[in-house]
């Protein structure tokens, strides 16, 4: 969509001319966002040709707004459902603040606020979401879990020509699916819950965006996605402290234990999925942001297998992961990126 059409849609809705209208830089998705300003303030206009994705985002936005959560209000949707006007929630992403400040006191405060707001969102939406209205998957069950594991296999293990015994690895994948499917407690799982999808406004309040891929899944998934994201590079002791902080928002001992037991399996799952994304977006599509993250992604999963005792149950996967940190693999990555 050209910006003229988006601008016209915005101005028709408000019945006045915009004083500013700019196209924002795109990230990993096909959505195009515009920043618009008029007499009443700033707004984000989004254009996306994927109507099913838009409908999911708009559905969640409506539920979240009704529950008064920290997500964007939607002001108008075009007849073809490809364009919508949403609330402007701040100039900076949390990711940009982390890049500028590192682990400052301000960042620590924002991390805590994020985990409080995530807990609130999980609690308030409990029993209030029709998961049949989700975009790709209703539940984080066999299909999406297996997809994430194959993402790693196809775009990391296979692209880098790592050695493994096929049927052994795939049998382990089936066991991992069963492990992850049975983790409790469950509720809304935003899935791509990380600092670049969190806005921070002038009052230092956080808001969540980009939740169109949400589904039902283990509550710990978003916590791990956020605290262990490669780009933020939070220190180990801080991540553990914040995990404890999140878990102790739940009063029931049984739920606290369930959450603690789900930490390691979800860490493994998230690290593999993210590395798969780095492989696809970086090694295949050559997107710079993802290329720059590959080393950290490899470091995360390599360090993880040294700390998780139960990795011994998945020897073939362990063998694949151990090959990631070899000189042979580093050379292979360099060779791929050269061409």
C-alpha positions as CSV (number, residue, x, y, z in Angstrom):
1,X,0.0,0.0,0.0
2,X,1.3,3.4,-0.8
3,X,1.4,6.0,2.0
4,X,-1.1,8.2,0.2
5,X,-3.9,5.6,0.6
6,X,-3.1,5.1,4.3
7,X,-3.0,8.9,4.8
8,X,-6.4,9.3,3.1
9,X,-7.9,6.6,5.3
10,X,-6.5,8.2,8.4
11,X,-7.6,11.7,7.5
12,X,-11.1,10.5,6.5
13,X,-11.5,8.9,9.9
14,X,-10.6,12.0,11.8
15,X,-12.1,14.5,9.3
16,X,-8.9,16.6,9.4
17,X,-5.5,16.8,7.7
18,X,-2.5,15.2,9.2
19,X,0.4,17.4,10.3
20,X,2.9,14.5,9.9
21,X,2.8,11.2,8.1
22,X,5.8,8.9,7.8
23,X,6.5,5.3,6.9
24,X,8.2,3.3,9.7
25,X,11.0,0.8,9.1
26,X,9.8,-2.8,8.6
27,X,11.1,-5.6,10.8
28,X,10.6,-9.3,10.1
29,X,7.0,-9.1,9.0
30,X,5.2,-8.0,5.8
31,X,3.1,-5.4,7.7
32,X,3.7,-1.7,6.9
33,X,3.3,0.8,9.7
34,X,2.9,4.5,9.4
35,X,3.3,7.2,12.1
36,X,0.6,9.9,11.8
37,X,0.0,13.0,13.7
38,X,-2.9,15.5,13.8
39,X,-4.4,18.0,16.2
40,X,-5.5,15.3,18.7
41,X,-2.1,13.4,18.8
42,X,-0.1,10.6,17.3
43,X,-1.3,7.3,15.9
44,X,0.0,4.2,14.2
45,X,-1.7,3.1,10.9
46,X,-1.0,-0.5,9.9
47,X,-1.4,-2.0,6.5
48,X,-1.3,-5.8,6.1
49,X,-2.7,-7.9,3.2
50,X,-2.9,-11.0,5.4
51,X,-6.6,-10.5,6.5
52,X,-6.5,-13.6,8.8
53,X,-3.6,-12.2,10.7
54,X,-5.3,-8.8,11.0
55,X,-8.5,-10.4,12.3
56,X,-6.6,-12.3,15.0
57,X,-4.8,-9.1,16.1
58,X,-8.1,-7.1,16.1
59,X,-9.9,-9.8,18.0
60,X,-7.2,-9.9,20.7
61,X,-7.1,-6.1,20.8
62,X,-10.8,-6.0,21.5
63,X,-10.6,-8.5,24.3
64,X,-7.6,-6.8,25.8
65,X,-9.1,-3.3,25.6
66,X,-12.3,-4.6,27.3
67,X,-10.2,-5.9,30.1
68,X,-8.3,-2.6,30.3
69,X,-4.9,-4.1,29.6
70,X,-1.7,-2.3,28.4
71,X,-2.3,-2.9,24.7
72,X,-3.2,-0.6,21.8
73,X,-6.8,0.6,21.3
74,X,-8.1,0.2,17.8
75,X,-9.8,3.4,16.4
76,X,-10.8,2.3,12.9
77,X,-10.6,-0.6,10.5
78,X,-11.0,-0.3,6.8
79,X,-13.9,-2.2,5.0
80,X,-11.4,-4.6,3.4
81,X,-9.8,-5.2,6.9
82,X,-6.3,-4.5,5.5
83,X,-5.8,-1.2,7.2
84,X,-6.4,-0.1,10.8
85,X,-5.6,2.9,13.0
86,X,-4.2,2.0,16.4
87,X,-3.1,3.9,19.5
88,X,0.4,5.3,19.6
89,X,2.1,3.8,22.7
90,X,5.6,5.5,22.8
91,X,8.6,6.6,20.7
92,X,10.9,3.8,21.8
93,X,10.8,0.0,22.1
94,X,12.1,-1.6,25.2
95,X,14.8,-3.2,23.0
96,X,16.1,0.3,22.1
97,X,16.2,1.3,25.7
98,X,18.2,-1.9,26.6
99,X,20.6,-1.2,23.8
100,X,21.2,2.4,25.1
101,X,21.3,1.7,28.8
102,X,22.3,-2.0,29.3
103,X,21.1,-3.3,32.7
104,X,20.5,0.1,34.3
105,X,18.2,0.6,37.3
106,X,15.6,1.9,34.8
107,X,15.8,-1.3,32.7
108,X,15.6,-3.4,35.8
109,X,12.4,-1.5,36.8
110,X,11.0,-1.9,33.3
111,X,11.7,-5.7,33.3
112,X,9.8,-6.0,36.6
113,X,6.9,-3.9,35.3
114,X,6.8,-6.0,32.2
115,X,6.5,-9.3,34.2
116,X,3.8,-7.8,36.4
117,X,1.8,-6.7,33.3
118,X,2.3,-10.1,31.7
119,X,1.0,-11.8,34.8
120,X,-2.0,-9.4,34.8
121,X,-2.7,-10.1,31.2
122,X,-2.5,-13.9,31.8
123,X,-4.8,-13.7,34.8
124,X,-7.4,-11.4,33.4
125,X,-7.8,-13.2,30.1
126,X,-8.2,-16.6,31.8
127,X,-11.4,-18.2,30.4
128,X,-12.1,-15.1,28.3
129,X,-10.5,-16.0,25.0
130,X,-12.0,-18.0,22.2
131,X,-8.9,-19.7,20.9
132,X,-10.6,-20.8,17.7
133,X,-10.2,-17.2,16.6
134,X,-6.4,-17.4,16.6
135,X,-4.3,-16.8,13.5
136,X,-2.2,-20.0,13.0
137,X,-2.7,-22.4,15.9
138,X,-5.2,-22.7,18.7
139,X,-2.8,-24.5,21.1
140,X,0.9,-24.9,21.5
141,X,0.5,-28.6,20.9
142,X,2.0,-31.2,18.5
143,X,1.8,-29.2,15.3
144,X,3.5,-25.9,16.3
145,X,6.0,-27.7,18.6
146,X,7.1,-30.1,15.8
147,X,7.2,-27.1,13.4
148,X,9.6,-25.3,15.8
149,X,11.8,-28.3,16.1
150,X,11.9,-28.7,12.3
151,X,12.6,-25.1,12.0
152,X,15.8,-25.7,13.8
153,X,16.5,-28.9,11.9
154,X,15.9,-27.5,8.5
155,X,17.4,-24.0,8.8
156,X,20.3,-24.7,11.2
157,X,21.3,-28.4,11.3
158,X,20.6,-29.1,7.6
159,X,21.8,-25.8,6.2
160,X,25.1,-26.1,8.2
161,X,25.4,-29.8,7.2
162,X,25.6,-31.0,10.8
163,X,25.8,-34.8,11.3
164,X,22.9,-36.7,12.9
165,X,21.0,-40.0,12.7
166,X,17.7,-39.1,11.2
167,X,15.3,-41.5,12.8
168,X,16.9,-41.1,16.2
169,X,16.6,-37.3,16.1
170,X,13.0,-37.5,14.9
171,X,12.1,-40.0,17.7
172,X,13.6,-37.5,20.2
173,X,11.5,-34.8,18.6
174,X,8.3,-36.8,19.3
175,X,9.4,-37.2,23.0
176,X,10.0,-33.5,23.3
177,X,6.5,-32.8,21.9
178,X,5.0,-35.0,24.6
179,X,7.1,-33.2,27.3
180,X,6.1,-29.7,26.2
181,X,2.4,-30.5,25.6
182,X,2.1,-31.6,29.2
183,X,3.5,-28.5,30.8
184,X,1.2,-26.6,33.2
185,X,-0.2,-24.1,33.9
186,X,-1.6,-23.0,30.6
187,X,-3.2,-19.8,29.4
188,X,-2.6,-17.2,26.7
189,X,0.8,-17.4,25.2
190,X,1.8,-14.4,23.1
191,X,4.7,-16.4,21.6
192,X,6.9,-13.6,20.2
193,X,7.1,-11.8,23.6
194,X,10.3,-9.9,23.5
195,X,11.6,-6.4,24.1
196,X,11.2,-5.2,20.6
197,X,7.5,-5.9,20.8
198,X,7.2,-3.8,24.0
199,X,6.7,0.0,23.8
200,X,7.7,2.4,26.5
201,X,6.1,5.8,26.7
202,X,7.2,9.1,28.2
203,X,5.8,8.1,31.6
204,X,7.9,4.9,31.5
205,X,4.8,2.7,31.2
206,X,5.2,-0.5,29.1
207,X,2.7,-1.6,26.5
208,X,2.5,-4.9,24.5
209,X,2.2,-5.0,20.7
210,X,2.5,-7.7,18.0
211,X,0.3,-10.4,19.7
212,X,-1.4,-11.7,16.5
213,X,0.2,-15.1,16.8
214,X,-1.0,-15.7,20.4
215,X,-2.5,-19.1,21.2
216,X,-3.1,-21.3,24.3
217,X,0.1,-22.6,25.8
218,X,2.3,-22.9,28.9
219,X,2.4,-19.6,30.8
220,X,6.1,-19.8,31.2
221,X,6.8,-19.6,27.5
222,X,6.5,-15.8,27.3
223,X,8.5,-15.3,30.4
224,X,11.4,-17.3,28.9
225,X,11.1,-15.6,25.5
226,X,11.4,-12.2,27.3
227,X,14.1,-12.9,29.9
228,X,16.3,-15.1,27.7
229,X,16.2,-13.2,24.4
230,X,19.6,-13.1,22.8
231,X,19.6,-9.4,22.0
232,X,18.9,-8.3,25.6
233,X,21.8,-10.4,27.0
234,X,20.7,-10.1,30.6
235,X,23.1,-11.6,33.2
236,X,22.3,-15.1,34.5
237,X,21.8,-14.0,38.1
238,X,19.3,-11.3,37.0
239,X,17.4,-13.7,34.8
240,X,17.1,-16.1,37.7
241,X,16.0,-13.4,40.1
242,X,13.3,-12.2,37.7
243,X,12.1,-15.8,37.1
244,X,11.6,-16.1,40.9
245,X,9.8,-12.7,40.9
246,X,7.4,-13.8,38.2
247,X,6.8,-17.3,39.8
248,X,6.0,-15.8,43.2
249,X,3.2,-13.7,41.8
250,X,1.3,-16.9,41.9
251,X,0.1,-17.8,45.4
252,X,-0.4,-21.5,45.1
253,X,2.6,-23.7,45.8
254,X,1.5,-26.3,43.3
255,X,1.4,-23.7,40.5
256,X,4.8,-22.3,41.5
257,X,6.3,-25.9,41.3
258,X,4.7,-26.5,37.9
259,X,6.2,-23.2,36.7
260,X,9.7,-24.1,38.0
261,X,9.5,-27.5,36.3
262,X,8.6,-26.0,33.0
263,X,11.5,-23.5,32.9
264,X,14.2,-25.8,31.4
265,X,12.1,-27.6,28.8
266,X,10.7,-24.3,27.5
267,X,14.2,-22.7,27.5
268,X,15.3,-25.6,25.2
269,X,12.3,-25.2,23.0
270,X,12.6,-21.4,22.7
271,X,16.4,-21.5,22.1
272,X,15.9,-24.0,19.3
273,X,13.0,-22.1,17.7
274,X,14.8,-18.8,17.8
275,X,18.0,-20.3,16.4
276,X,15.8,-21.7,13.6
277,X,14.5,-18.2,12.9
278,X,18.1,-16.8,12.8
279,X,19.0,-19.6,10.4
280,X,16.0,-18.8,8.1
281,X,16.0,-15.0,8.3
282,X,19.8,-14.8,8.5
283,X,21.5,-17.6,6.5
284,X,18.7,-17.9,3.9
285,X,17.1,-14.4,3.7
286,X,20.3,-12.5,4.7
287,X,18.6,-10.1,7.0
288,X,21.3,-8.3,9.0
289,X,19.5,-8.1,12.4
290,X,19.2,-11.9,12.3
291,X,22.8,-12.6,11.0
292,X,24.1,-10.5,13.9
293,X,22.2,-12.7,16.4
294,X,23.4,-16.1,15.2
295,X,26.5,-16.3,17.5
296,X,24.5,-15.4,20.6
297,X,21.8,-17.9,19.6
298,X,24.4,-20.6,19.4
299,X,26.0,-19.6,22.7
300,X,22.6,-19.7,24.4
301,X,21.7,-23.2,23.3
302,X,25.3,-24.5,23.9
303,X,25.5,-23.2,27.4
304,X,22.0,-24.4,28.1
305,X,22.9,-28.1,27.4
306,X,25.7,-27.9,29.9
307,X,23.3,-26.9,32.7
308,X,20.3,-29.1,32.0
309,X,20.8,-32.6,33.3
310,X,17.8,-34.0,31.3
311,X,19.4,-33.3,28.0
312,X,20.9,-36.8,28.4
313,X,17.4,-38.1,27.4
314,X,17.9,-36.6,24.0
315,X,21.5,-37.8,23.0
316,X,21.0,-37.2,19.2
317,X,19.8,-33.6,19.7
318,X,22.7,-33.0,22.2
319,X,25.1,-34.3,19.5
320,X,23.7,-31.8,17.0
321,X,23.9,-28.9,19.4
322,X,27.5,-29.7,20.4
323,X,28.5,-29.4,16.7
324,X,27.3,-25.8,16.6
325,X,30.3,-24.5,18.5
326,X,33.0,-26.1,16.4
327,X,35.4,-24.4,14.1
328,X,34.0,-26.4,11.3
329,X,30.6,-24.9,11.8
330,X,31.9,-21.4,12.2
331,X,33.7,-21.8,8.9
332,X,30.5,-23.1,7.3
333,X,28.6,-20.1,8.5
334,X,31.2,-17.7,7.2
335,X,31.2,-19.5,3.8
336,X,27.4,-19.3,3.5
337,X,27.4,-15.5,4.3
338,X,30.2,-14.9,1.8
339,X,28.2,-15.9,-1.2
